[in-house]
Each structure stands twice: as C-alpha cells, then as structure tokens.
Amino acid sequence: MLDEDKADDPSQIARWGSDETRHEFRAGIEQQIAAQMASRRETAAHLKPSPVEMSREAGFAFCSGDLFPEVSEVVASARSLLAAANIEKLKENSNKPFMMRLLKKKSFGLDSPFMRLALNPDVIATASRYLGVVPILQFVNVYYSAPSEDLSKSQLYHCDSDDVEQVKLWVLCDDVTPETGPLTLLPPTESDLVRKKTGYRYDTLLQDEEVSEILGGRNREQQFVGPAGTTGFIDTSRCLHFGSRFTDPSMSRLIFMAHYVTPMSFIIPPQYWEHARYRELGAAPGLDEVSRMILGTI
C-alpha cells in the first residue's frame, strides 16, 4: 500500500497501480539500464536448462526437493531456527500476526545452506529462463505461520506488487496438507481475468466469493502441499494467491523462501548495483559471473 511519505514517488505510484501503469513504468526502467538488461538477457538465454521448468502458461512449478542437494540442509536448519526462536516476541514485532520471519540478514553468508540453495545453478536457471533475464536475489528467509482469529493481508487473494513478474522459491520444512495453511494459487489466465473484471490494483485484497463469482465457480486452484522438502517455484505477481489459512488452531507451518525479482522491480532503484541487499556478498573471490548477477553486484 502506498505510504504517505512516498505519495510522489513514481515507482511507488506505479507499483500499486493498474497492470497498464506498471508495465509502462517498467519499460522506462529497462531503457535506463539497457546495457545491464541486455547482458542479463543474453546470459539467461545461454544457461543450461534446469530439471525444473516453469511455463509461462502455468506460472508455477512444484517438484521434489531431491532435485537440489541443499534442500535437506535447508529443512534441518530451518527447524533448528524454529527450535531456538522466541515466537511470542517475534509475533509482537511482525506486521503479520500469523507469520513470523526467523532469519536475520547478518546471520548467514554464502556458505549457509539457505544461500547455497538460492545460488544453486539449477535454481537460478529455472528462475532466469522463466523471467527471460538473470534476476536479483531480493531476500532469503524462513517463515513460521500459525493460526489467527480472522483472515487478513496475505491470507486473502492478492497478487504481489514487487514486480510485474517475479519468482519465489519455496521449500516446505514441514509436511503440509490442505489443513495446514498451504499456499493456494490460481494460474495466470484465471488471475488475469479476475484482475481485469475487478479493475485490480496491487493494494487490493479479494474475497473468495468475489473470485469464485468471476470464474463461475470453475476455479483451478493449485495447493502447494507435500512432505517436508517439497519445492516450488511460483510467480506471485502473475498468480493470485493466498496462504496461512488453518483449519485447526494447533497447526503451524514452516517454510523457506528465496525471492527473485528483475532489475526493473519497483522495490529496487534502477542503479541496483548500489542498492541490492546482498551485493556485498558478490565481491567474494571465486564467484562466477551469474552468481554475482544474482547478488546484484554487477
């Protein structure tokens, strides 16, 4: 939602606006960083295909975590973080009472399983080939979700505002069933129809009934469920989605997430190499060019 102190910021006005406004602003940013975008697009086009491919039609791909050797370590490390966490204190400081971040930015480096998975060449290839450009790693974190009294914020249908298209890598760190608040999404075609019918702006939350009425009750909802280690790639800008809805107050959910955006994102200035969250990690010796691109160093 547009903050009052950013009411005159063109990037934020576009971010929370209509699809047309967002695409128009994004095209202008691409012109400003044409050289960097050309390099990133060419690099993405020549990456070796990953075992997991996201199609533009689907907007997501779910797979076994066995495809990525870091996943088992990610699950174990996430569980260790939860065991050591003061959930009540984290809940007090969270902007979502039903979802808490467990990982602090300065608490890990390139050798952590979280960052090693985020920089795994196959993971990068999946995200890059879908986006058509080598993206920037916006963040990695571990999230603990618990039931809440009323549905709010990301528990309701919405599309993420950070970019026109993006990829979020999810790893289930617990077994997740339809009862344990799974991420639930609609494919891009249905999502686009709902946005057009509602005149959607990216600060909008939609009720289930409104979405169902537009789609005539033929919702092709996809739930991200499975055993611990199950991995998903989701474009949360193009796909309407919600999560953290629980049917039992004793239930909870633990996930890892890595978030990839394009250099044209609304949340990073065009000179991304001066602002990217992990750009300093990209100065480490021995890193390949693609990893440095992902970290926003070049």
N, C-alpha and C positions, 0 to 999 in steps of 0.2 A: 504494500500500500504506500502511496506517495506521501513522504514526510513533508510537513510544512516547511522545514528549512531547506528542502530540495525542490520546492514547487516551481522554481525557474530553471532547473537543470534539464536540458533537452533529453539527456539519456534516460533520466528517470520518468519524464513525461511519456517518452516512447515506451519504456519498459512496461508501464501499467496501462497502456492504451490498447487500441484495437490491433488485430493482425496486420492490417494495412499500414498503420502508423509504425509498427515495429519493424516490418520488412523495409520500409522506406528509410528509416534511420539506420538500419543495419547496412544497407547498400552504401550509404555515405561513409560509414566507418571503414568498409572494405576499400574504398577509394583512398582513404588516408593512409592505410597500411598495405598498399597494393604489393609492394616488394615482398614483405613478410608473408602475405597471404599466398602469393604465387609460389614461394618456396615451400610453404606448408602443404599446399595442394599437390604440388609435384611429388613431394616426399610421401604423402598419403597414397598417391596413385601407384607408387612402386613398392609399398610394403607387402611382404609376404602374406598371403591370406591366412586368417586365423581359423582354427577349428570351429569357431562360433561366428556366424554371420547374422547381422541384423538387417532385415529387409526394410526398405522404405515403407512398404505396404503394412507390415506388422508393427513397426516402431518399437519392438522389443524382441529379446531372445532369452530363453531360460535354458539352463544346462546343468550338468553335473559338475560339482566342484573338482572332481577328479581330473578335469582337463587342465587345471592350474595347480602346480605343486605347492604354491604358497597358501592355498586355501585352508588346509588343515591347521597350519600355524596361526592363521588369522583367527580361526574359530577358537583355538585354545587361548590365544592372547586376549581376545575379546571377553571370554569367560573369566579370565584372571582379572581383567579390569573391573568387571561387574562385581566379583567377589570382594574386591578391595574398596569399592565405591560406597560413599555415603549418599544413598539415593534420596533421602529426605532433604538433605542440604542441596543436592543438585536440583531437585524439584523446585525449591524456593527460588532458584536463580534462572530457571528455564522459562523461555517465552511460550512454551507449550507444556502445560502441566502433565500431559500424558506421554511426553517424550523427552529424554534427557541425553545430552552428549557426555560421553565418558572419557574422551581422548583430548588431551591438551596439546596445542600446536607445538610447543617446545619440548614435548616429552618423547619425541621419537626422531629418527633420522633415516637416511637411505637404507640402513641395514635392518630396519624394522620389517616384520612380515607385512605390515599394512602398506608401507611404501614399496616394498618389493613386488607385491601383487599389483599395485597401481601402475608400476612401471614394467610389468611383465610384457614382453613383446607381443604376445598373442592378444592380451587385453587391449593394448594400445592399437593393434591392427583392427580389432573389432570396432572400437570407437572411431578410429580415424577413417576407415573405409565407409562406415555409415555416414559420418558427417562430411566426408569429402575433403577433409583438412585435418592435419595433426592438431589436436586440441590442446588446451591448457588444463592442467590439474588444478581445479579450484579448491578442493579440500578432500581430506580423508577423515573419517571419524567412525566411532562406534556409538550406536544408539540403543538405549533401553526404553521400551514402551510398556506402559501399564494402563489399566482401565481408567476411564474418567466418567464422571456422572453424566455429562452432556457432550454431544458431538460438537466439535468446533474446529476451526482452522483446517489443517490438512486431513482431518477425519471426514471432511466433506469433499465432494467432487471439485477439482480445480486443475488448472494447468500451471506449471511453474513458470515464473516470469523472467528468470535469469538470462535467457537467450531464446532466440527463435527456435533453435533445436539444440539439444544437449544430450549427453549420455550419463546416466548414473549406474554405476556398477554396484550391485547389492550382493552380499553373501549372508545367507541365513546362518546364524550362530546358535540357534536352537531349532528343533523340529517345529515347523509352522503348519498349522491346519486351518481350515476355514473358520474355526472357532477362536484362533489366536491372533486376530487382527492383521491378516495378510494385506500386503499391497494389492489393491484391486484396480485394474485399469481398463479403459476402452481403447481399441485400435484407433489409429489416426483418422480413418474415414468417418467413423461414428463421432469422434471427438470434433472433427471439423464441422460436421453438420450441426452439432449442438452449439458450437461457438457461433456459427452463422445465424441460427434460429434465435439465439438469446442476445445477439449483439455483444458477445462476450468481451470483457475487458479483464486484464490479468490481475485485478484485485478482487475478482468475483468468486464467490463460493456458491455452488449449486446443490440443491436438494435432490435426493434420489428420485422423487416423484416427478420433478421437472425434467430430468434427463430421460426417465423412462417414457414420459408422455411424448417427448420429441421423437424418440426412437420407436414409438409404437409398441413398447414392451419387448422389443427384439434386441435387447442389449447383449452384445457379445463380450461380456465382462470376462477378463482373464485374472485369475488369482495367482499370486506368486507364493506357492506353497511347496513343501517338500521337507526332506530330512536336513539336519544341520549340514552345511557345506554347499547346499544348492545355491547356484549362482545365477544372477540375472543382469541383463543389460537393458535399460529402459530409457526411452526418450520421454522425459516427464514434462517437456514443453508441448509436444505434439499430442500426447496421450492424456486425456482426462483421467484422473486417478484419485484414490483416497486410501487411507490405511489406519492402523491402530484402533480398529473397532473390535472390541472384545465381547464375547457372549457370557463370560464368567469372570467375576471380579478377582478371582485368584490367579488369573492367567497373566502372562507377560510375554514380551518378545525381545530378542536381542539380534541386532544386525550390524554388519559392517557396510559402509558406503564410501565409494570414491566418486567424485563429481568432476566431470569433464565438460568444459564449455569451449566455444570457439573464441578466437581473438576479437570477435565482433560482439561479444557478450555485453549486456547492459551493466554488468557489475564490475567490469574491469576497464579502466581508461584505455584509449587506443594505444598509448605507449606502454603496453602490458609488461614489457621487459623491465620497467621501472616499478611495477606495482604487483606483479604476480606473487601469490602467497609463498610459494616455495622456490622463488627464483634464486635465492642464495644457495640452495642445495645443488643447483645446476652448475655451480662453479667447482664442484668436487672433481679431482683428477680421475681420468679414465672413463668418464661418462660419454656415451655415444651421442651423436647429434639429435637423434629422435628423442631420447630421454631429456636432453636439455631443452628441446622444444616443449615437451610436455610440462616441464617445470617452469616454463616461461622465461628462461634465461636468454633465449635467442628467438 
